[in-house]
Amino acid sequence: MKPTTFLADRPAIGDLQSAALRSPLQISPLPHLTPSGSAPGESIRHILLGKPDAIRQTIHLLHTLHYTETILWSPVLMIEEALVITPAQGEAISLLRKQL
């Protein structure tokens, strides 16, 4: 019988982040998972909002976790005015706020 792994059995994100800072070569890459129900070639957009240093830190953490390459992110842009996000028909949004 295959053992069941629960989310509680996995290290917390803070543990992964501190492990990444200690020794990035010892972290195993995240498995390449495709969400069920997604069509081939479908894309998702990630938006990071915050202080420039925090954005860069998060981009490098996602790279260390083998989620994405740093070169694929746009340059960090300063926002001078209110930002309006206009979704395409049928798109949705989810927001995560995390204290650093």
MDAnalysis code that builds the backbone (N, CA, C; Angstrom):
import MDAnalysis as mda
import numpy as np

u = mda.Universe.empty(300, n_residues=100, atom_resindex=np.repeat(np.arange(100), 3), trajectory=True)
u.add_TopologyAttr("name", ["N", "CA", "C"] * 100)
u.add_TopologyAttr("resid", np.arange(1, 101))
u.add_TopologyAttr("resname", ["MET", "LYS", "PRO", "THR", "THR", "PHE", "LEU", "ALA", "ASP", "ARG", "PRO", "ALA", "ILE", "GLY", "ASP", "LEU", "GLN", "SER", "ALA", "ALA", "LEU", "ARG", "SER", "PRO", "LEU", "GLN", "ILE", "SER", "PRO", "LEU", "PRO", "HIS", "LEU", "THR", "PRO", "SER", "GLY", "SER", "ALA", "PRO", "GLY", "GLU", "SER", "ILE", "ARG", "HIS", "ILE", "LEU", "LEU", "GLY", "LYS", "PRO", "ASP", "ALA", "ILE", "ARG", "GLN", "THR", "ILE", "HIS", "LEU", "LEU", "HIS", "THR", "LEU", "HIS", "TYR", "THR", "GLU", "THR", "ILE", "LEU", "TRP", "SER", "PRO", "VAL", "LEU", "MET", "ILE", "GLU", "GLU", "ALA", "LEU", "VAL", "ILE", "THR", "PRO", "ALA", "GLN", "GLY", "GLU", "ALA", "ILE", "SER", "LEU", "LEU", "ARG", "LYS", "GLN", "LEU"])
u.atoms.positions = np.array([
    [0.846, -1.182, 0.000],
    [0.000, 0.000, 0.000],
    [0.887, 1.239, 0.000],
    [0.547, 2.202, -0.814],
    [1.329, 3.436, -0.920],
    [1.014, 4.339, 0.274],
    [2.043, 4.879, 0.968],
    [1.759, 5.761, 2.108],
    [1.127, 7.075, 1.636],
    [0.245, 7.600, 2.461],
    [-0.419, 8.860, 2.146],
    [0.370, 10.001, 2.764],
    [0.593, 11.052, 1.983],
    [1.283, 12.231, 2.481],
    [0.276, 13.350, 2.617],
    [0.232, 13.959, 3.758],
    [-0.666, 15.072, 4.005],
    [0.122, 16.369, 3.982],
    [-0.571, 17.482, 3.721],
    [0.093, 18.781, 3.692],
    [0.808, 19.070, 5.005],
    [0.259, 18.571, 6.119],
    [0.887, 18.813, 7.409],
    [2.244, 18.119, 7.514],
    [2.463, 17.083, 6.679],
    [3.725, 16.358, 6.712],
    [4.822, 17.066, 5.926],
    [4.447, 18.085, 5.170],
    [5.409, 18.798, 4.339],
    [5.971, 19.977, 5.111],
    [7.200, 20.406, 4.759],
    [7.766, 21.565, 5.455],
    [6.987, 22.837, 5.131],
    [6.933, 23.722, 6.100],
    [6.258, 25.006, 5.896],
    [7.072, 25.850, 4.935],
    [6.429, 26.828, 4.297],
    [7.113, 27.700, 3.345],
    [8.279, 28.407, 4.018],
    [8.108, 28.854, 5.243],
    [9.202, 29.505, 5.963],
    [10.387, 28.570, 6.127],
    [10.108, 27.274, 6.374],
    [11.186, 26.290, 6.484],
    [11.901, 26.135, 5.156],
    [11.133, 26.110, 4.042],
    [11.746, 26.000, 2.713],
    [12.584, 27.232, 2.406],
    [12.066, 28.407, 2.802],
    [12.784, 29.646, 2.520],
    [14.094, 29.674, 3.300],
    [14.065, 29.319, 4.577],
    [15.300, 29.341, 5.351],
    [16.252, 28.251, 4.863],
    [15.729, 27.111, 4.429],
    [16.581, 26.062, 3.872],
    [17.211, 26.522, 2.569],
    [16.442, 27.259, 1.759],
    [16.967, 27.762, 0.485],
    [18.096, 28.741, 0.722],
    [17.987, 29.540, 1.770],
    [19.046, 30.506, 2.063],
    [20.295, 29.816, 2.593],
    [20.112, 28.698, 3.321],
    [21.263, 27.976, 3.865],
    [21.995, 27.206, 2.786],
    [21.275, 26.430, 1.994],
    [21.913, 25.567, 1.013],
    [20.976, 25.288, -0.146],
    [20.999, 26.116, -1.182],
    [20.059, 25.935, -2.286],
    [20.226, 24.638, -3.051],
    [21.387, 23.999, -2.982],
    [21.611, 22.777, -3.752],
    [20.968, 21.557, -3.109],
    [20.535, 21.655, -1.858],
    [19.970, 20.499, -1.171],
    [18.442, 20.456, -1.252],
    [17.835, 21.433, -1.887],
    [16.370, 21.451, -2.011],
    [15.976, 20.689, -3.263],
    [15.050, 19.737, -3.106],
    [14.598, 19.027, -4.298],
    [13.617, 19.901, -5.057],
    [13.663, 19.820, -6.386],
    [12.765, 20.639, -7.185],
    [11.313, 20.259, -6.954],
    [10.446, 21.246, -7.108],
    [9.017, 20.957, -7.040],
    [8.646, 20.091, -8.231],
    [7.770, 19.117, -8.036],
    [7.379, 18.300, -9.182],
    [6.658, 19.157, -10.210],
    [6.829, 18.832, -11.477],
    [6.165, 19.573, -12.546],
    [4.727, 19.072, -12.618],
    [3.836, 19.831, -12.038],
    [2.440, 19.426, -11.982],
    [1.603, 20.316, -12.884],
    [0.658, 19.732, -13.567],
    [-0.295, 20.480, -14.362],
    [-1.641, 20.353, -13.675],
    [-2.277, 21.481, -13.343],
    [-3.578, 21.384, -12.681],
    [-4.568, 20.597, -13.523],
    [-5.352, 19.737, -12.860],
    [-6.333, 18.955, -13.604],
    [-7.383, 19.900, -14.190],
    [-7.807, 19.590, -15.385],
    [-8.805, 20.409, -16.044],
    [-8.214, 21.539, -16.870],
    [-6.886, 21.705, -16.826],
    [-6.287, 22.775, -17.631],
    [-5.985, 22.247, -19.028],
    [-6.205, 23.097, -19.997],
    [-5.972, 22.720, -21.391],
    [-4.486, 22.851, -21.719],
    [-3.974, 22.047, -22.651],
    [-2.580, 22.188, -23.057],
    [-2.320, 23.599, -23.587],
    [-1.236, 24.192, -23.170],
    [-0.886, 25.529, -23.614],
    [-1.573, 26.647, -22.830],
    [-2.451, 26.291, -21.889],
    [-3.118, 27.306, -21.068],
    [-2.084, 27.963, -20.166],
    [-2.239, 29.235, -19.906],
    [-1.250, 29.923, -19.070],
    [-1.917, 30.575, -17.870],
    [-1.097, 30.881, -16.897],
    [-1.537, 31.612, -15.710],
    [-0.559, 32.755, -15.525],
    [-1.048, 33.888, -15.054],
    [-0.193, 35.051, -14.843],
    [0.006, 35.254, -13.354],
    [1.232, 35.473, -12.975],
    [1.561, 35.769, -11.586],
    [1.887, 37.246, -11.492],
    [1.359, 37.916, -10.495],
    [1.638, 39.329, -10.279],
    [2.165, 39.478, -8.851],
    [3.320, 40.067, -8.713],
    [3.888, 40.339, -7.400],
    [3.792, 41.837, -7.149],
    [3.150, 42.229, -6.054],
    [3.023, 43.625, -5.671],
    [3.678, 43.802, -4.317],
    [4.523, 44.786, -4.197],
    [5.183, 45.050, -2.923],
    [6.403, 45.913, -3.148],
    [7.245, 46.001, -2.164],
    [8.489, 46.759, -2.276],
    [9.399, 46.047, -3.265],
    [10.188, 46.793, -4.044],
    [11.060, 46.171, -5.047],
    [11.976, 45.075, -4.493],
    [12.561, 45.292, -3.324],
    [13.446, 44.266, -2.750],
    [12.686, 42.990, -2.403],
    [11.464, 43.142, -1.894],
    [10.659, 41.963, -1.551],
    [10.253, 41.209, -2.822],
    [9.961, 41.944, -3.884],
    [9.613, 41.302, -5.155],
    [10.804, 40.507, -5.677],
    [11.980, 41.116, -5.684],
    [13.186, 40.412, -6.156],
    [13.478, 39.181, -5.304],
    [13.316, 39.303, -3.995],
    [13.550, 38.171, -3.087],
    [12.592, 37.020, -3.412],
    [11.337, 37.339, -3.668],
    [10.346, 36.313, -3.988],
    [10.642, 35.654, -5.331],
    [11.053, 36.447, -6.312],
    [11.420, 35.895, -7.623],
    [12.572, 34.913, -7.472],
    [13.580, 35.278, -6.680],
    [14.726, 34.386, -6.485],
    [14.343, 33.144, -5.668],
    [13.430, 33.299, -4.720],
    [12.959, 32.130, -3.967],
    [12.224, 31.156, -4.890],
    [11.358, 31.666, -5.762],
    [10.646, 30.798, -6.711],
    [11.620, 30.106, -7.660],
    [12.711, 30.790, -8.002],
    [13.751, 30.171, -8.830],
    [14.461, 29.068, -8.048],
    [14.802, 29.341, -6.800],
    [15.478, 28.347, -5.949],
    [14.624, 27.105, -5.764],
    [13.320, 27.290, -5.713],
    [12.395, 26.161, -5.567],
    [12.101, 25.478, -6.902],
    [12.797, 25.915, -7.970],
    [12.649, 25.345, -9.309],
    [11.240, 25.529, -9.857],
    [10.594, 26.626, -9.474],
    [9.252, 26.904, -9.992],
    [9.330, 27.635, -11.328],
    [10.232, 28.594, -11.440],
    [10.376, 29.360, -12.681],
    [11.765, 29.985, -12.750],
    [12.155, 30.381, -13.934],
    [13.446, 31.037, -14.133],
    [13.311, 32.533, -13.870],
    [14.325, 33.124, -13.286],
    [14.278, 34.556, -12.979],
    [14.184, 35.399, -14.248],
    [14.760, 34.942, -15.327],
    [14.790, 35.691, -16.581],
    [13.394, 35.845, -17.201],
    [12.445, 35.007, -16.813],
    [11.104, 35.053, -17.382],
    [10.239, 36.162, -16.781],
    [10.655, 36.732, -15.653],
    [9.913, 37.821, -15.030],
    [10.220, 39.123, -15.756],
    [9.253, 40.011, -15.807],
    [9.500, 41.342, -16.356],
    [10.393, 42.108, -15.373],
    [11.005, 43.197, -15.832],
    [11.752, 44.029, -14.885],
    [10.798, 44.573, -13.813],
    [11.327, 44.817, -12.619],
    [10.512, 45.386, -11.545],
    [10.209, 46.837, -11.913],
    [8.941, 47.188, -11.962],
    [8.508, 48.523, -12.363],
    [7.894, 49.255, -11.179],
    [8.238, 50.508, -11.017],
    [7.632, 51.334, -9.969],
    [6.240, 51.749, -10.441],
    [5.272, 51.729, -9.542],
    [3.894, 52.103, -9.866],
    [3.679, 53.522, -9.350],
    [3.394, 54.438, -10.263],
    [3.207, 55.838, -9.895],
    [1.736, 56.180, -9.659],
    [0.831, 55.490, -10.332],
    [-0.600, 55.774, -10.228],
    [-1.332, 54.509, -9.808],
    [-2.635, 54.656, -9.583],
    [-3.448, 53.487, -9.236],
    [-3.358, 52.453, -10.350],
    [-3.340, 51.201, -9.976],
    [-3.213, 50.106, -10.932],
    [-4.590, 49.482, -11.151],
    [-4.990, 49.337, -12.397],
    [-6.273, 48.714, -12.738],
    [-5.969, 47.427, -13.494],
    [-6.424, 46.301, -12.961],
    [-6.230, 45.006, -13.610],
    [-7.538, 44.666, -14.330],
    [-7.441, 44.459, -15.631],
    [-8.626, 44.154, -16.432],
    [-8.551, 42.703, -16.899],
    [-9.345, 41.838, -16.302],
    [-9.327, 40.439, -16.716],
    [-10.052, 40.224, -18.037],
    [-9.682, 39.170, -18.725],
    [-10.400, 38.762, -19.934],
    [-11.692, 38.063, -19.518],
    [-12.612, 37.954, -20.431],
    [-13.887, 37.292, -20.167],
    [-13.648, 35.884, -19.604],
    [-14.264, 35.575, -18.487],
    [-14.176, 34.241, -17.902],
    [-12.991, 34.036, -16.971],
    [-12.098, 35.021, -16.851],
    [-10.962, 34.873, -15.941],
    [-11.396, 35.176, -14.511],
    [-10.625, 34.674, -13.574],
    [-10.891, 34.883, -12.153],
    [-9.610, 35.405, -11.503],
    [-9.686, 35.714, -10.222],
    [-8.510, 36.201, -9.513],
    [-8.518, 35.647, -8.093],
    [-7.331, 35.414, -7.573],
    [-7.159, 35.008, -6.190],
    [-5.986, 35.811, -5.657],
    [-6.053, 36.221, -4.422],
    [-5.023, 37.075, -3.841],
    [-4.502, 36.447, -2.560],
    [-3.198, 36.429, -2.433],
    [-2.553, 35.970, -1.197],
    [-1.766, 37.137, -0.649],
    [-1.974, 37.487, 0.592],
    [-1.160, 38.505, 1.257],
    [-0.305, 37.795, 2.282],
    [0.991, 38.060, 2.259],
    [1.919, 37.384, 3.154],
    [2.857, 38.404, 3.764],
    [3.011, 38.386, 5.065],
    [3.951, 39.261, 5.745],
    [5.346, 38.662, 5.618],
    [6.330, 39.477, 5.281],
    [7.713, 39.004, 5.175],
    [8.449, 39.243, 6.462],
])
